[in-house]
Amino acid sequence: MSNLIEVARAKEFMDGSTKKVKVQGTDILLAKVEGKYYAVDNRCPHFGGDLSKGKLDGYIITCPKHQSEFDLKDGHVIRWTDWSGIKLNLAKVFRSPKALKTYSVKEDGDKIFVEIK
């Protein structure tokens, strides 16, 4: 069973913008890219960085904490961190790369809904 929860209005977004919304106690990052809306967990699975404070470049959201990068289309990890060498290897051991959880987004007129399952 799923629920559609209204989270925003389309007029709140320009292309390339993001907004943090709370849905049933979960912080979700809502983004508009090339006219389409995407929703993912707002907390980076690396060390919990607030992705709404990160940089959006096309479909890629970069965590402000350790520069982990994720694709908004499906949540997959593009880069786990900008660290290198032994520091990167240790980071992968203690926090293995994990994709962002994604949510379906529906647009109805000016209303934006996120589907929670």
C-alpha angles and dihedrals in degrees: 000000000000137000129212109216121192107232108163149350122257091232088067091067136073119186109280095025131124137199133189112229131179116229119182091333095314124112109229129187111225116195137178115214124171091345096308129105125230130187127197137158107286094218118082109235089220101070103334100268116175102251092196085071091050131094122270115207111173106305093341122099116194121205113235092218106058103354094251109168129213135182110237092208094070106354096246120155115255096174125002094204139334090246120112140198120008093351090058092046091051091048090054091049095050096035111020115205112277130181123238117256110248130208131204115250125207126193120205113177106304094341123100118203131189118208115228117193 
